[in-house]
Amino acid sequence: DTAVSQTPKYLVTQMGNDKSIKCEQNLGHDTMYWYKQDSKKFLKIMFSYNNKELIINETVPNRFSPKSPDKAHLNLHINSLELGDSAVYFCASRALTSTDTQYFGPGTRLTVL
Amino acid sequence: GESVGLHLPTLSVQEGDNSIINCAYSNSASDYFIWYKQESGKGPQFIIDIRSNMDKRQGQRVTVLLNKTVKHLSLQIAATQPGDSAVYFCAENSPKAAGNKLTFGGGTRVLVKP
């Protein structure tokens, strides 16, 4: 199926650990994003990459580091996890066409204990 | 602060009735608006979009209205069905935003009563 996919879907870990979330899109899109959704459902952009180049970097702790090995993949690595990092993280992608629509992955629910 | 929507209000609607979800935005330079639907445990799903040169756009059972004068966006769902129960988000895009950054509203939860 053509889609934006993320792994893992659920991630439970201890404070202080380092973890990664992976995202892949097979839609042929050029731009990929990471969003964080808090417990109140508020969606906020974190990062955006266009053809492996970082173009959006919101005010996010430098413990969060995105990496794009190619334009179909955008991974999110988080160092020294904190309780406040618990949230649902969504990956999204967009094509460089006249539409600005972003297509979202299923999300990764991160729980930091 | 955030420019689109606020909080997470809830709209309860009887099955078969029409639903109207409202969204306010503050950036008059925004030129593109999207409505997303998010079901429990899933990612936001594109419903319908509208550009600022239009004031109305219709899809299948959904209509988006844009009032640029008062910076207001609404989503109308005709004959609401149980499968429409979800959280609905509006999002705006500013042409000056690098990388086409979407700013999301706080969402509205729609509960469809049988």
Interface residues (C-beta under 8 A of the other chain):
Chain A: V4 T31 K40 K41 F42 L43 K44 I45 S48 N50 I55 I56 F90 A92 R94 T99 D100 T101 Q102 Y103 F104 G105 P106 G107
Chain B: E2 L8 Y32 I34 Y36 Q38 G41 K42 G43 P44 Q45 F46 D49 V87 F89 N93 A98 G99 N100 K101 L102 F104 G106 G107
